Amino acid sequence: MTATSTPIGDPMPRWDLTGLFGPTPDGHEALDAEQSLRLAVFHLQELYDRHDVHARTNGTGTGAAAADQVAAFDEVLTTTNQVLEQFLRLNAYAYAHVTANAGNDPAQQLLSRLQAVDAELSTLRTRFEAWVDAVGAGDLVRLSDVARDHAWALHKGARRAVHLMSEPEEGLAAALGITGATAWTRLYDDVTAGITATVEHADGREEALPIFAVRGLATSPDHDVREAAYRAELVAWDDHATPIAAALNAIKGETLTVDRRRGWDDPLDPVLEANAIDRRTLDTMNAAVDDVLDDFRRYLFVKAEMLGKGQCTWFDLAAPVGEVRALHWAEAVELVGDAFAGYSPDLAGVLGRALDEWWIDAGPRRGKVGGAFCLPVGGGASRVLMNYDGSIDAMHTIAHELGHAFHNQTLRHRTPVQRSTPRPLAETASTFCETILTDQLLARATSDAVRLAVLEASLHEACQLIVDIRSRFLFETRLFERRRTSTVGVAELCALMDMAQAEAYGEALDPSARHPYMWAAKPHYYSSTFYNWPYTFGLLFGLGLYARWREDPERFRPRYEALLASTGLAPALDLAAGFGIDLHDPGFWRASLDVIRVRIDDYATAAAAFTTPSP
Ligand SMILES: [Zn+2]
């Protein structure tokens, strides 16, 4: 059985982008919107010039200076928000078209032109933050209502301004970034969207599939299919490793160069600042993660035993166990809908709206990017891309991405600057929704076999978010260390990845069957720095909040929605404190991980009661 031949829904729903800016990115509506955006950016630049929005060498940050500037400040921030709103909607439209079909040239061209607009806006943002820092963020917040509504963003921007290069240098970096890291990222996307891997089936049949469809076969119940897909994948990555490694080296090299010029020595520091997480919180979380690795190894050994092995290989990690049957799209959507309805009608309502208004592009296709994402498109609405393959994991993805859509809806009355959410909090609603789904499925499980399959899906996900992300964090830390002195070749990238997986998975993963090309397979390395750990944070924070919900559902719901609506207004440490959670307390993280430890115990018990049929 392969994912592509599974009757999971034919045809799979495709999203409707027409309502945003017309049917095609080179149509009148989109071109008019682009022209209107360009004009708005031009006027915004004039406004910045007229009010002399720059860092001031004589800036004193006194109340008197700020008082003179309040009217100008209000106009500048309000107009900036309006232009950002225009940009974000059109950019989402172009991005959605490109990711759904890499061969859509008009969309590629529109996205490319918008990247130039983005660079101009980024330059203005830099000027704005330097200006706020010079005038005095604290004084502005005291004197202006508009500033008060954006207080946290202003203070954050002012802190960022301390690490800015000179204005012309920042402008040059933003402009060169289009032909630098941004171009490398697009190369990565375009190359990987076009990669085909040839799977050699046990019966001698050869099947050429897009690489991300082959990666989807990792969840096949058939051992031979998984192994064939794994081997085909490694060959395909190896064949395309040179341009991908060039992209990785260029992107990480540019990060180091620009960071250094901005006065950041450790590339993790600006990431922590941007994510609004202090190092003590990250260290406390990572220490708790290191403590739970042995429990995950226990889970993987039980899993290996059920698969008839002494040790898991890479292509066993995502193998389903227990009672497995491909879920039809409509069935998966109904189960997610029931789970959401068990939390609140509002949450279920978002799923209903997503289906009624065609927000979701569900199935895998050649030319479509892998993975899944949720894109806000304005007015609290979203568009969701996924590669649904009928597995329980894929059903989790529906819950996850719709969690983002719910979050987008709670943010609908915020300005773009207020909506800007650090990633650790951006993953709260998504992981919370997945936890709701798991609980609902466990409650409905009618046999050990089903129970086992549900626990497996949940633990596999947790293993990814905790153990695998630990390996990615170790890999990226060392990649940056190595990249400081020279470029890093394909063989060394593979060796670094192999070592990181050895440390995170330990003896539970067969050393001869790890995945040394995960640096090529994961798109995040190509668009972001230390992208993944906020997902670990999101999972553990979401589990902590989930425990609070179970204690007192009625009181929890409005406070939780208020938290989601405030994710751009305060740091996680403060928002957590509102729920009586101290992120510096190892006990909080341990309690969240204990939820997973209990699931591992349940898994071992269910496994003992269940005899696995031979593969
Ligand atoms: Zn997410």
Boltz pocket constraint, residues with backbone or C-beta under 6 A from the ligand:
constraints:
  - pocket:
      binder: B
      contacts: [[A, 400], [A, 404], [A, 426], [A, 427], [A, 430]]
      max_distance: 6.0
